[in-house]
Structures are given as structure tokens and as C-alpha cells.
Amino acid sequence: MEVYPAALRRESPPRRAAAIQEDIMRAAVAYDEDEMIFQHFGHTERFKIYDIEDGEVVSTELADTGDAGHEALAVFLAQRGVDTLICGGIGPGAVTALGMAGIRVYGGITGLADFAVEALIRGILAYNPEPNCDHHEEGGACGGEGCCH
């Protein structure tokens, strides 16, 4: 299984987050039990949070979300000082809520969480200003009324 290349997209020029340019960042990754990027943001049970200073990870922690879900996860992350999110599938409601909380979203990313953060630090993690959850195209909402994110 190739886990590193899936976290990168080389076809477009990389865009670096403003926080990296300031040499300090707090990034969260939607995280699963296999250390991979969890692919359904609205159902994320835990985040791995990385404190990054001067281009190096200086600490990490796992944060369980408890009952938070969907747009409430934006508040959960903002309360922890997160300014950047790396995740898999994410819907437009969650992207809007995160943006309003000042959190930059790198959505649609796959692979190992640590590799994605390394790519972020190096400035080569793909940034898509309009990430979306593609499983809605297969038949509407996923498991509930309206958008699940």
C-alpha cells in the first residue's frame, strides 16, 4: 500500500499556510486507529494535534472528540487553538464552519497522518480551496437527512 504518495498531489503548485510563514502552527489531522487520515470528517472520533515551530514538530497529542460532530467539530478544534486541518472527505457545511473559525482546511487527503504533516511543513501538501465529500454523488446523503458533514 502506498501511503505517502496519496497524501501529495504534485500536479499543482503548492501553497503554504500562513502559519508556516510565521514559523508556528497548530495542525490537527482527522485520525484513525491505524495512524491514517480518517476519511469522514463529520464522524471523526479523534484528532492528532501537532504543534509545529520553525518547521519541526515539537509535540503531538491525541484529542478524542466525545460527542462533537459535523460543524461542532470546528468549535472543538478552535477551542484547542488549531489553525490548520488535514482530513479526508469533508462537506461544504463543515468547510464553512471551519473557515469561520479561522481554520484552513486541507481536505481530500489520504495516507499516513505523520507523512501528511511532514508534507504540510515542507509546503508540498496539496491545498484545494473547495474540498468536498465525493460519496454524496453516489446517492445523496450518507446515513441521515441532509449533508452528514
C-alpha positions, 0 to 999 in steps of 0.5 A: 500500500502506498501511503505517502504518495496519496497524501501529495498531489504534485500536479499543482503548485503548492501553497503554504499556510500562513502559519508556516510563514510565521514559523508556528502552527497548530495542525490537527489531522482527522485520525484513525486507529491505524495512524491514517487520515480518517476519511469522514470528517463529520464522524471523526472520533479523534484528532492528532494535534501537532504543534509545529515551530520553525518547521519541526514538530515539537509535540503531538497529542491525541484529542478524542472528540466525545460527542462533537460532530459535523460543524461542532467539530470546528468549535472543538478544534478552535477551542484547542487553538488549531489553525490548520486541518488535514482530513479526508472527505469533508462537506461544504457545511463543515468547510464553512464552519471551519473557515469561520473559525479561522481554520484552513482546511486541507481536505481530500487527503489520504495516507499516513497522518505523520507523512501528511504533516511532514508534507504540510511543513515542507509546503508540498501538501496539496491545498484545494480551496473547495474540498468536498465529500465525493460519496454524496454523488453516489446517492445523496446523503450518507446515513441521515437527512441532509449533508452528514458533514 
